[in-house]
Amino acid sequence: MEPRALLEVERLEVHYGGIRAVSGIDLRIAEGELVCLIGANGAGKSSTLKALCGLVAGRSGRIVYAGEDISRAAVHELPRKGLVMVPEGRGIFAQLTVDENLAMGAYVRAGRADPAEQYERFPRLKERRRQVAGTLSGGEQQMLALARALMARPRLLLLDEPSMGLAPLMVARIFELVRDIARDGVTILLVEQNARLALEMASRGYVLESGAVALCGEAARLLEHPRVRAAYLGEIE
């Protein structure tokens, strides 16, 4: 039997003025999956994530999350439902400390925000808990963005280009952390420019081209697809 869908997207379109960024795409993510969305710059990946979390309004289509149609939900409502995004560029509060950033991530939850679990997962952040976030390295800021998102106890985590601007060793560390988060049962939709890393980590993938789904399927099969190998992995037979 097919696993229950946590997220179902039907014929989603996103426009910016007269420009169509997303052209009627369908997506399905089961509970507990790690699914990646790859494609060239301008393919519509980030616009898709922004529509899912309410940052931009879909022109048409339907977004169903945990059985509820959230197509017209207000952006501030979605974290309370467990749908949380780590945006491209991290979006940390640069003038606040690490502690204060984590407290902001927990605002949707009732009661006191206890960062102990995240400091166990991200010990480097614990060492810098009273440091102003804007003074952290790029990798540390990405860790902070992840930790802040996890403070909201997400059921579905949207990650937009987590490797952007990071050195290779730090990219490997960030992806290791993302794997750990997925193993803990958080469903993840990953948008990532590094197609190989994304497909090697995900169970399934979608390839976007010009705002439309060009290919989809098991990540391992997409890794071997000639079109993917030529366009995104730099391999030409």
SENUTI-21073 format. One line per 4 residues: their letters; for each residue x, y, z of N, C-alpha, C, O. Coordinates in pm, whole numbers, plus 32768, in hexadecimal, padded with zeros to 4 digits. Layout:
% SENUTI-21073
a) X Y Z X Y Z X Y Z X Y Z ~ ...
This chain:
% SENUTI-21073
mepr) 8055 7F88 8000 8000 8000 8000 8058 807D 8000 80BE 8081 8045 ~ 8031 80E1 7FB2 8080 815C 7FA8 807C 81A8 802C 8011 81B8 8067 ~ 80F1 81D9 805D 80F1 8224 80DB 8097 829E 80D4 8082 82D8 806A ~ 8063 82C3 8147 800A 8338 814E 8055 83B7 812A 80C6 83CD 8156
alle) 8016 840A 80D9 8054 8488 80B0 8048 84EE 8121 7FDD 8502 815A ~ 80B9 852F 813F 80B6 85A1 819A 809D 8620 814C 8059 867B 817C ~ 80D5 8627 80D2 80C5 869D 807D 809C 8670 7FF1 80DC 8618 7FB7 ~ 8034 86AC 7FBC 8009 8695 7F32 7FF4 871B 7EEE 7FAA 8770 7F1F
verl) 8035 872D 7E7E 802B 87A9 7E31 7FF1 8785 7DA8 8023 872C 7D64 ~ 7F88 87CC 7D82 7F45 87AF 7D04 7F3F 882C 7CAE 7F04 8891 7CD5 ~ 7F7A 8824 7C3A 7F73 888C 7BD2 7F95 8918 7C06 7F52 897A 7BE5 ~ 7FFC 8920 7C56 8023 89A0 7C92 8062 89FD 7C29 80BC 89D5 7BE0
evhy) 8031 8A76 7C24 806D 8ADE 7BD0 8090 8B56 7C26 8044 8B7E 7C7F ~ 8105 8B90 7C0C 8132 8C09 7C51 815B 8C6E 7BE8 81AA 8C50 7B8F ~ 8126 8CE8 7BF4 8146 8D53 7B96 8180 8DC9 7BE2 8159 8DE5 7C54 ~ 81DD 8E0F 7BA3 820E 8E90 7BD3 81EA 8EF5 7B67 8231 8F02 7B03
ggir) 817D 8F3B 7B7D 814D 8F92 7B12 8127 8F3E 7A98 80D7 8EE2 7AA1 ~ 8162 8F60 7A29 8146 8F16 79AF 81A2 8E9F 7998 8198 8E5C 7931 ~ 81FB 8E84 79F6 825B 8E18 79E6 822A 8D9D 7A33 820C 8DA5 7AAB ~ 8221 8D2D 79EE 81F7 8CB0 7A2F 8272 8C64 7A5C 82C2 8C36 7A0A
avsg) 8282 8C58 7AE1 82F8 8C17 7B1A 82E3 8B82 7B2F 8341 8B33 7B24 ~ 8269 8B5B 7B4E 8247 8ACE 7B64 81CC 8AAE 7B10 8168 8AF6 7B15 ~ 81D4 8A42 7AC3 8171 8A28 7A5A 8122 89A8 7A73 8136 8944 7A2E ~ 80CA 89AB 7AD3 806D 893D 7AE6 80AD 88BC 7B15 808E 8852 7ADE
idlr) 8104 88C2 7B79 814B 8849 7BA4 80F9 87F8 7C09 80A6 882D 7C52 ~ 8114 8775 7C0A 80DD 8718 7C6D 8151 86DE 7CBE 81B7 86B7 7C87 ~ 813F 86DA 7D42 81A2 869D 7D9B 8158 8649 7E02 80E6 8665 7E26 ~ 819D 85E1 7E30 8166 8590 7E9E 81D8 8565 7EF9 823C 852F 7ECB
iaeg) 81C8 857D 7F7A 822F 8556 7FDC 81EA 8508 804B 818D 8539 808A ~ 821A 848D 8061 81E2 843A 80CB 8220 845D 8151 828E 8495 8158 ~ 81D8 843D 81B9 820A 8453 8241 8290 8409 8252 829B 8393 8232 ~ 82F6 8451 8284 8377 8416 829E 83D7 8413 8229 8449 83E6 8238
elvc) 83AD 8443 81B4 8405 8443 8140 8465 84B9 8141 844B 8520 817E ~ 84D6 84A7 80FC 852E 8515 80DA 852E 851D 8041 8564 84C5 7FFD ~ 84F2 8585 800D 84E0 8596 7F7D 852C 8613 7F52 852A 8679 7F97 ~ 8570 860B 7EE0 85BA 8680 7EAF 857A 86B8 7E31 8537 8671 7DE6
liga) 8591 8737 7E1E 8561 8782 7DAA 85DB 87C3 7D6C 8617 881C 7DA9 ~ 8600 8798 7CF3 8678 87CD 7CB3 8655 880F 7C2F 85E8 87FB 7BF8 ~ 86B3 885E 7BFD 869E 88A4 7B7E 86FD 8919 7B74 873E 893F 7BD6 ~ 8705 8952 7AFF 875D 89C4 7AE8 8728 8A40 7B2E 86B5 8A43 7B5A
ngag) 877B 8AA8 7B37 874C 8B29 7B6A 86D6 8B59 7B16 86D8 8B53 7A9B ~ 866F 8B89 7B5B 85FA 8BBA 7B14 8596 8B50 7AEC 8536 8B6C 7AA5 ~ 85AC 8AD3 7B1A 8551 8A67 7AF4 84CE 8A69 7B42 846E 8A26 7B1C ~ 84CB 8AB6 7BB0 8451 8ABE 7BFF 8457 8A77 7C85 83F1 8A68 7CC8
ksst) 84CE 8A4B 7CAC 84DC 89FE 7D28 84B9 8A52 7DA3 8464 8A2B 7DF3 ~ 84FA 8AC4 7DB1 84E1 8B19 7E27 8454 8B51 7E26 8416 8B60 7E8F ~ 8421 8B70 7DB0 8397 8BA2 7DA7 8334 8B38 7DD7 82CF 8B59 7E15 ~ 8352 8ABA 7DBA 82FC 8A4D 7DEA 82FB 8A4A 7E82 8291 8A43 7EC0
lkal) 8372 8A4F 7EC0 8379 8A4D 7F52 8331 8AC5 7F8E 82E8 8AB7 7FF1 ~ 8344 8B3A 7F54 8302 8BB2 7F8A 826A 8BA7 7F82 8224 8BD7 7FDB ~ 8238 8B67 7F19 81A8 8B53 7F0F 8178 8AF0 7F79 810C 8B02 7FB2 ~ 81C6 8A88 7F93 819E 8A23 7FF5 8194 8A5E 8081 813F 8A35 80CF
cglv) 81EC 8ABD 80A1 81E9 8AF5 8129 81A4 8B7E 812F 81AC 8BC3 8194 ~ 8160 8BA5 80C3 810C 8C1C 80C6 8152 8CA0 80AE 8115 8D09 80BD ~ 81D3 8C9D 808A 821B 8D1A 8072 81F3 8D5B 7FEE 81FB 8DD5 7FE0 ~ 81C8 8D0A 7F8F 818B 8D3E 7F15 8109 8CF2 7F00 80FD 8C7F 7F2A
agrs) 80AA 8D32 7EBF 8028 8CF2 7EA7 802B 8CA9 7E22 8059 8CDE 7DBE ~ 7FFA 8C2E 7E23 7FEB 8BE6 7DA5 7F7D 8C25 7D51 7F13 8C49 7D85 ~ 7F96 8C32 7CD0 7F2F 8C68 7C77 7EBB 8C05 7C6D 7E46 8C2D 7C68 ~ 7EDC 8B85 7C69 7E76 8B1D 7C64 7EB2 8A9C 7C9A 7F2B 8A95 7CB4
griv) 7E5D 8A38 7CAA 7E8B 89B9 7CDF 7E63 89A4 7D6F 7E1E 89F7 7DAB ~ 7E8F 8936 7DA6 7E62 890C 7E2C 7ED9 88D4 7E79 7F27 8886 7E44 ~ 7EE6 88FD 7EF8 7F4E 88CA 7F51 7F08 888D 7FC9 7EC2 88D2 8013 ~ 7F1A 880B 7FDC 7EDB 87C4 804B 7F4A 8791 80A6 7FA1 8745 807B
yage) 7F46 87BB 8123 7FAA 8793 8187 7F63 8752 81FC 7F0A 878D 8239 ~ 7F8C 86D7 821C 7F51 868C 828B 7EB8 8686 827E 7E70 8691 82E1 ~ 7E8A 8676 8203 7DFB 866A 81E9 7DAF 86EB 81E3 7D35 86EA 81CE ~ 7DF2 875C 81F3 7DB0 87DF 81F5 7DDC 8833 817D 7E53 883A 815D
disr) 7D7D 8870 813B 7D9D 88C9 80CC 7DD5 894C 8105 7D8F 8997 8148 ~ 7E57 8964 80E9 7E97 89DD 811E 7EB7 8A40 80AF 7F0B 8A99 80C1 ~ 7E76 8A31 803D 7E95 8A84 7FC9 7E89 8B19 7FE7 7ED3 8B69 7FAD ~ 7E2E 8B3E 803F 7E1A 8BCB 805F 7E37 8BEA 80F1 7E0B 8C50 8126
aavh) 7E81 8B92 8133 7EA2 8BA9 81C0 7F03 8C1D 81CE 7F59 8C31 8178 ~ 7EF6 8C68 823A 7F53 8CD6 8256 7FDB 8C9E 827D 7FE3 8C35 82BD ~ 8045 8CE5 8257 80CC 8CB2 826C 80E9 8C97 8300 812F 8C37 831F ~ 80B3 8CE9 835B 80D1 8CD7 83E9 8089 8C5F 8426 80AD 8C32 8493
elpr) 8024 8C29 83E1 7FDB 8BB8 8415 8025 8B34 8402 8013 8AD6 8450 ~ 8079 8B2D 839B 80B1 8AAC 8372 8117 8A72 83D5 8114 89F9 83EB ~ 8170 8AC2 8411 81C9 8A86 8475 817E 8A46 84EA 81AC 89E2 8522 ~ 810C 8A7E 850E 80BD 8A42 857A 8086 89BA 8552 8067 8966 85A7
kglv) 8079 89A5 84CF 804A 8924 849D 80BD 88C2 8485 80A7 884F 845F ~ 8139 88F1 849B 81AC 8899 848C 81F2 88A3 8406 8247 884F 83E8 ~ 81D0 8906 83B6 8211 891A 8334 8271 8991 8342 8246 8A03 8352 ~ 82F2 8974 833A 8359 89D8 835A 83BF 89DB 82E9 83E1 8974 82B0
mvpe) 83F0 8A53 82C8 8450 8A63 825B 84D2 8AA2 828C 84D1 8AFE 82DD ~ 8542 8A6E 8259 85C4 8AB0 8268 85E1 8AF1 81E1 85FB 8AAA 8180 ~ 85DD 8B75 81D9 85E4 8BB7 8157 8670 8BBA 811D 86D3 8BAA 8164 ~ 8676 8BD0 809C 86F6 8BEB 805B 8734 8C67 809B 86F0 8CCB 80AF
grgi) 87B5 8C60 80BA 87F6 8CD1 80FC 87E9 8CCE 8193 8819 8D29 81D7 ~ 87A7 8C66 81C8 879F 8C47 8257 873A 8C9A 82A5 86F0 8C63 82F6 ~ 8735 8D1E 828D 86CF 8D6F 82CD 86DA 8D78 8364 8674 8D87 83A8 ~ 8752 8D6D 839A 8762 8D7A 842B 8750 8E0B 8455 8754 8E66 8402
faql) 873B 8E20 84D7 8733 8EA7 850E 87C1 8ECF 8537 87F2 8EAA 85A2 ~ 8803 8F1A 84DF 8893 8F32 84ED 88B8 8F7F 856A 8926 8F6E 859E ~ 885F 8FD3 859D 887E 9025 8611 885E 8FE0 8696 887F 9014 8700 ~ 881F 8F6B 868F 87FD 8F21 8708 8865 8EB5 8723 88AD 8E8B 86C8
tvde) 886D 8E88 879E 88C9 8E1C 87C0 8892 8D96 878D 8820 8D8D 8761 ~ 88E7 8D30 8794 88BC 8CAA 8770 8846 8C80 87C8 87E2 8C4D 8795 ~ 8851 8C95 884B 87E2 8C75 88A6 8761 8CBA 887C 86F7 8C7D 8879 ~ 876C 8D3A 885B 86F5 8D87 8838 86B9 8D58 87B3 863F 8D57 87A3
nlam) 870D 8D32 8754 86DB 8CFC 86D7 868B 8C7C 86EE 8621 8C68 86B3 ~ 86BF 8C24 8743 8678 8BA7 875F 85F3 8BC1 87A5 8590 8B7D 878B ~ 85F2 8C23 87FE 8575 8C46 8842 850E 8C77 87DD 8497 8C5A 87EB ~ 853A 8CC2 8777 84DE 8CF0 870F 84A5 8C7A 86C1 8432 8C7D 8697
gayv) 84F7 8C11 86AF 84C6 8B9D 8667 8458 8B52 86B0 8409 8B0B 8672 ~ 8454 8B62 8733 83F2 8B19 8784 8375 8B6B 87A2 8322 8B41 87F4 ~ 8365 8BDE 8762 82F5 8C36 8788 826E 8BF6 876D 820B 8C1C 87AB ~ 8269 8B95 8711 81E8 8B58 86F0 81BD 8AF1 8758 814B 8AC3 8757
ragr) 8218 8ACC 87B1 81F8 8A66 8815 81D8 8AA6 889A 8214 8B0A 88C2 ~ 817A 8A6A 88DF 8157 8A9D 8964 81C2 8A74 89C8 8203 8A0C 89B9 ~ 81D4 8AC5 8A2D 8233 8AA3 8A96 82BE 8AD8 8A7A 82D6 8B1E 8A18 ~ 8318 8AB6 8AD3 83A1 8AE9 8ACE 83F0 8AA5 8A5F 83E5 8A2C 8A4D
adpa) 843F 8AF2 8A17 8494 8ABB 89AC 8514 8A84 89E8 8564 8ACF 8A1F ~ 8528 8A01 89DE 85A0 89C2 8A14 85F6 8993 899F 85D0 8937 8957 ~ 866B 89D2 898D 86BF 89B0 891A 871C 8939 8931 8771 891C 88DD ~ 870D 88F4 89A3 876E 888B 89C7 877B 8821 895B 87EA 87F5 893D
eqye) 870B 87F6 8922 870F 878E 88BB 875E 87BC 8841 87AA 876F 8807 ~ 874A 883A 881B 8791 886D 87A6 8825 8883 87C5 887A 8871 876D ~ 8846 88A9 883F 88D4 88B8 8861 891A 8830 8866 8993 8827 8850 ~ 88CE 87C8 8883 8909 8741 887D 8923 871A 87EC 8988 86DB 87CE
rfpr) 88C9 873F 8793 88D9 8721 8704 8943 877A 86C4 898C 874E 866B ~ 894B 87F7 86F1 89A7 8859 86B7 8A05 888E 8725 89F4 88FF 8751 ~ 8A66 883E 8751 8ABC 886A 87C1 8B0A 88E8 87A3 8B2C 8933 87FE ~ 8B27 8902 8723 8B6F 897D 8703 8B1C 89F7 8727 8B52 8A5D 8751
lker) 8A99 89ED 8716 8A42 8A5D 873A 8A3E 8A71 87D2 8A34 8AE1 8802 ~ 8A45 8A04 881B 8A45 8A10 88AD 8ABE 8A5F 88DB 8AB5 8AB0 8938 ~ 8B30 8A49 889B 8BA9 8A92 88BE 8B9A 8B28 88A2 8BDF 8B7A 88DE ~ 8B40 8B49 8846 8B2F 8BD5 881C 8AA4 8C0B 8840 8A75 8C6A 8801
rrqv) 8A66 8BD2 88A3 89D9 8BF0 88BE 89C1 8C84 88DE 8953 8CB6 88C6 ~ 8A23 8CC9 8914 8A11 8D58 8936 8A54 8DB4 88CF 8A5C 8E2D 88E3 ~ 8A82 8D79 8862 8AC2 8DC8 87F8 8A57 8E00 879A 89F2 8DBF 877E ~ 8A6F 8E7A 876A 8A13 8EB6 870A 8A18 8E67 8687 8A84 8E4A 8653
agtl) 89A3 8E44 8654 899C 8DE7 85E4 89E1 8E1A 8566 8A17 8DCB 8518 ~ 89DF 8E9C 8552 8A1E 8ED4 84DB 8AB4 8EC5 84D7 8AF2 8ED8 846F ~ 8AF1 8EA2 8548 8B82 8E8F 854D 8BAB 8DFD 853A 8C22 8DDE 8539 ~ 8B4A 8DA3 852A 8B69 8D16 8513 8B9B 8D01 8485 8B82 8D53 842D
sgge) 8BE2 8C93 8470 8C0A 8C6D 83E8 8B8E 8C43 8398 8B23 8C2E 83D1 ~ 8B9F 8C37 8313 8B2F 8C0F 82BF 8AF6 8B88 82E6 8A7C 8B76 82EA ~ 8B4E 8B28 8303 8B20 8AA4 832C 8AD8 8AA6 83B1 8A74 8A61 83C3 ~ 8B0A 8AF5 840E 8AC8 8B01 8490 8A40 8B44 8483 89E2 8B20 84C9
qqml) 8A36 8BA5 8429 89B5 8BE5 8412 8951 8B83 83D6 88DA 8B87 83F8 ~ 8980 8B2B 837E 8925 8AC7 8346 88F9 8A64 83B1 8885 8A3B 83B4 ~ 8955 8A3E 840A 892F 89E9 847B 88C6 8A2F 84D1 8866 89F0 84FE ~ 88D9 8AB0 84E8 887A 8AFC 8539 87F2 8B00 84F6 878B 8AF2 8539
alar) 87EF 8B13 8473 8770 8B15 842A 8727 8A90 8438 86AE 8A8D 844A ~ 8772 8A21 842F 8736 899D 8441 8703 898B 84D0 8693 895E 84E5 ~ 8758 89AF 8531 8731 899F 85BD 86B8 89F4 85DF 865E 89C7 8627 ~ 86B4 8A6D 85AC 8641 8AC4 85C6 85C1 8A87 858E 8559 8A8A 85CF
alma) 85C9 8A4F 8515 8554 8A0E 84DA 8527 8996 852E 84AF 8981 8540 ~ 8586 894A 8561 8564 88D4 85B0 8526 88F8 8636 84DF 88A6 8672 ~ 8540 8971 8666 8502 899E 86E2 846A 89A3 86D7 8423 899C 873B ~ 8437 89AF 865D 83A6 89B3 8647 8369 8927 863F 82F0 891B 862A
rprl) 83BA 88BF 864F 838B 8835 8648 8345 8818 85C3 82D0 87F1 85C2 ~ 838A 882A 8553 8347 881B 84D2 8320 878A 84B5 8364 872C 84DD ~ 82B3 877D 846F 828B 86FC 8437 82BD 86F1 83A7 82E3 8686 8379 ~ 82BB 8763 8362 82F1 876D 82DA 8352 87E2 82D7 832E 8853 82F8
llld) 83CF 87C6 82B0 8438 882B 82AC 845D 8846 821B 8482 87EA 81D2 ~ 8452 88C4 81F2 8478 88EE 816B 8502 892E 8172 8516 898E 81BC ~ 8560 88F9 8126 85E9 892C 8127 860B 8965 809E 8605 891E 803A ~ 862F 89E5 809B 864C 8A28 801C 86E2 8A44 8011 8714 8AA0 8052
epsm) 8727 89F6 7FC1 87B6 8A07 7FA3 880E 8A0D 8020 8854 8A70 8035 ~ 880A 89A6 8075 8859 89AC 80F1 88F0 89AC 80DB 893A 89D4 8136 ~ 8921 8982 8066 89B2 897E 8050 89E8 89FF 8013 8A61 8A0D 7FFF ~ 8990 8A5E 7FF6 89BA 8AD6 7FAD 8A27 8B24 7FF7 8A16 8B47 806C
glap) 8A95 8B3F 7FB2 8AFF 8B93 7FE8 8B59 8B51 804E 8BA9 8B95 808E ~ 8B4E 8ACD 805E 8B9D 8A89 80C4 8C11 8A3C 8086 8C0A 8A0F 8014 ~ 8C7D 8A2F 80D3 8CF0 89DF 80A9 8CC9 894B 80A6 8C6F 8921 80EE ~ 8D0E 88FB 8053 8CE9 886D 8045 8CE0 8820 80C7 8C83 87D2 80D9
lmva) 8D3E 8834 8124 8D37 87EB 81A2 8CBB 8811 81F2 8C7D 87BB 8231 ~ 8C97 8890 81F0 8C20 88BB 8238 8BA2 8889 81F3 8B40 8868 8235 ~ 8BA4 8883 816D 8B31 884B 8125 8B19 87BB 8151 8AA8 8793 816A ~ 8B85 876E 8159 8B79 86E2 8184 8B3E 86DA 8210 8AEB 8682 822B
rife) 8B67 8733 8269 8B34 8734 82F1 8AA0 8759 82F6 8A53 871B 833F ~ 8A79 87BD 82A8 89ED 87E7 82A5 8995 8775 8271 892A 875B 82A8 ~ 89C2 8732 8208 8973 86C4 81D1 896B 8650 8234 8904 860B 823A ~ 89D3 8639 8280 89D0 85D3 82E8 8967 85F5 8351 891E 859D 8380
lvrd) 895F 8674 8375 88FA 869F 83D5 886D 868F 839C 8812 8667 83E4 ~ 885C 86AE 831D 87D8 869E 82DE 87B0 860A 82DE 873B 85EA 82F7 ~ 880E 85B2 82C3 87F0 8521 82CA 87C3 84FA 8357 8764 84AE 8367 ~ 8807 852E 83BC 87E3 850F 8446 8756 8540 8466 8709 84FA 84A8
iard) 8735 85B6 8437 86AF 85ED 844E 8646 8594 840D 85DE 8579 8448 ~ 8661 8566 8393 8604 850D 834E 85F6 8488 8399 8588 8453 83A5 ~ 8665 8453 83CC 8660 83D5 8418 860B 83E3 8497 85D3 8381 84C8 ~ 8604 845C 84CA 85B3 8474 8542 851E 847E 8523 84CD 8494 857C
gvti) 84FA 846E 84A4 846D 8468 847E 8433 84E6 8443 83BB 84EB 8426 ~ 8485 854D 8430 8452 85C9 83F2 844D 85B6 835B 84B1 858E 831E ~ 83DB 85D1 8320 83CD 85CC 828F 8411 8647 8253 8401 86B6 8287 ~ 845D 8634 81E8 84AD 86A1 81B1 8498 86AD 811A 849A 864A 80D1
llve) 8484 8729 80ED 8489 874B 805F 8501 87A6 804C 8505 8815 8081 ~ 8563 8775 8001 85E4 87B8 7FF3 85F2 87F2 7F66 85EA 87A9 7F04 ~ 8606 8874 7F5E 862E 88B4 7EE1 86C4 88CA 7EE7 86F7 8906 7F45 ~ 870A 889A 7E82 879C 889D 7E89 87D9 88A5 7DFE 87B3 885C 7DA3
qnar) 8839 8902 7DF0 887F 8915 7D72 88E1 88A2 7D56 88FA 8881 7CE3 ~ 8917 8867 7DC0 8972 87F6 7DB1 8920 8778 7D9B 88FB 8733 7DFA ~ 8903 875A 7D1C 88A7 86EF 7CFA 88D9 8667 7D2A 888B 8615 7D59 ~ 895A 8650 7D1D 898E 85CC 7D44 8979 85B4 7DDB 8946 854B 7E02
lale) 89A0 8614 7E2C 898E 8604 7EBC 88FB 85F1 7EE1 88D9 859D 7F34 ~ 88A6 8640 7EA2 8817 8637 7EC1 87DF 85AE 7E9C 8795 8573 7EEB ~ 8800 857D 7E27 87CA 84FC 7DFA 8807 8488 7E47 87C4 8422 7E5B ~ 8883 8495 7E71 88C1 842B 7EBF 8881 841F 7F4A 8883 83B4 7F87
masr) 884A 848D 7F7C 8810 848D 8002 877B 846E 8002 8748 8433 8062 ~ 8734 8496 7F99 86A3 848C 7F96 8673 8400 7F70 86BE 83B1 7F36 ~ 85F7 83E4 7F91 85B9 8367 7F63 8579 837B 7ED9 857C 8320 7E86 ~ 8541 83F0 7EC3 8505 8410 7E41 852B 849E 7E1A 8557 84EE 7E6D
gyvl) 851B 84BC 7D99 853C 8542 7D6B 84E1 8571 7CFC 84A3 8521 7CB5 ~ 84DB 85F4 7CEE 8496 8636 7C80 84F9 8691 7C3A 8547 86D7 7C7C ~ 84F7 8692 7BB6 854C 86EB 7B68 84F1 8754 7B28 8497 8733 7ADC ~ 850B 87D3 7B49 84BE 8840 7B10 850A 887F 7A9D 8583 8896 7AA5
esga) 84C3 889B 7A31 84FA 88E6 79C0 8492 894A 7992 8421 8925 7971 ~ 84B8 89C9 7991 845D 8A35 7966 83D8 8A31 79B0 836E 8A45 7975 ~ 83DF 8A16 7A33 8368 8A1A 7A86 8310 89A0 7A81 82A5 899F 7ABE ~ 833A 8938 7A3A 82EA 88BF 7A2E 833B 8845 7A58 83B6 8847 7A53
valc) 82F6 87DB 7A81 833A 875F 7AA4 8361 8716 7A24 830B 86EB 79D7 ~ 83E3 8709 7A0F 8415 86C4 7997 842A 8630 79B1 8413 85DD 7958 ~ 8456 860E 7A2B 846F 8583 7A51 844E 8573 7AE5 8458 85D2 7B32 ~ 8428 84FA 7B0B 8416 84DD 7B98 8425 8446 7BAC 8415 83F8 7B4E
geaa) 8443 841F 7C26 8450 8391 7C43 84B3 8379 7CB2 84DA 83D5 7CF8 ~ 84DB 82FC 7CC1 853C 82D8 7D26 85BF 8322 7D0C 85ED 832D 7C9B ~ 85F9 8355 7D78 8673 83A6 7D69 86E4 8356 7D28 872E 838B 7CD5 ~ 86F1 82D8 7D4E 875D 8286 7D16 874E 8277 7C7E 87B1 8277 7C36
rlle) 86D3 826C 7C4F 86BD 8260 7BBE 86D7 82E5 7B78 870C 82E7 7B09 ~ 86B1 8353 7BB8 86CC 83D5 7B7C 8761 83EE 7B70 878F 842D 7B10 ~ 87AE 83BD 7BD0 8840 83CC 7BCA 887A 838A 7B4E 88E1 83B6 7B1B ~ 8839 8322 7B1E 886B 82DA 7AA9 8828 8306 7A28 884D 82D5 79BD
hprv) 87C9 8360 7A30 8781 838B 79B7 87DE 83DF 795F 881C 843D 7990 ~ 87E8 83BF 78DE 8844 8409 7887 882B 84A0 7885 8889 84EF 787E ~ 87AE 84C6 788A 878D 8555 7886 87BF 859C 7904 87F1 860C 78FD ~ 87AF 855C 7975 87DF 8595 79F3 8877 8598 79F7 88B3 85FB 7A22
raay) 88B4 852C 79CB 8946 8524 79CD 8984 8590 7975 89EB 85CA 7998 ~ 8947 85AC 7904 897F 860F 78A7 8964 869D 78D8 89BD 86F2 78D2 ~ 88EA 86B7 7907 88C3 8740 7928 88EF 876C 79B2 890D 87E2 79C7 ~ 88F3 870F 7A13 8908 8738 7A9E 8982 86FA 7AE0 89B0 872B 7B47
lgei) 89B9 8691 7AA7 8A2E 8651 7AE2 8AAB 8665 7A91 8B16 8637 7AB7 ~ 8A9F 86AC 7A1E 8B13 86CC 79CD 8B50 8654 7987 8BC7 8654 7967 ~ 8AFE 85ED 796F 8B31 8575 792E 8AF7 856A 78A2 8A7D 856D 7891 ~ 8B4B 855E 783F 8B1F 8551 77B4 8B57 84CE 777A 8BD0 84B6 777B
e) 8AFC 847C 774A 8B28 83FC 7712 8B57 840D 7683 8B80 83AB 7643
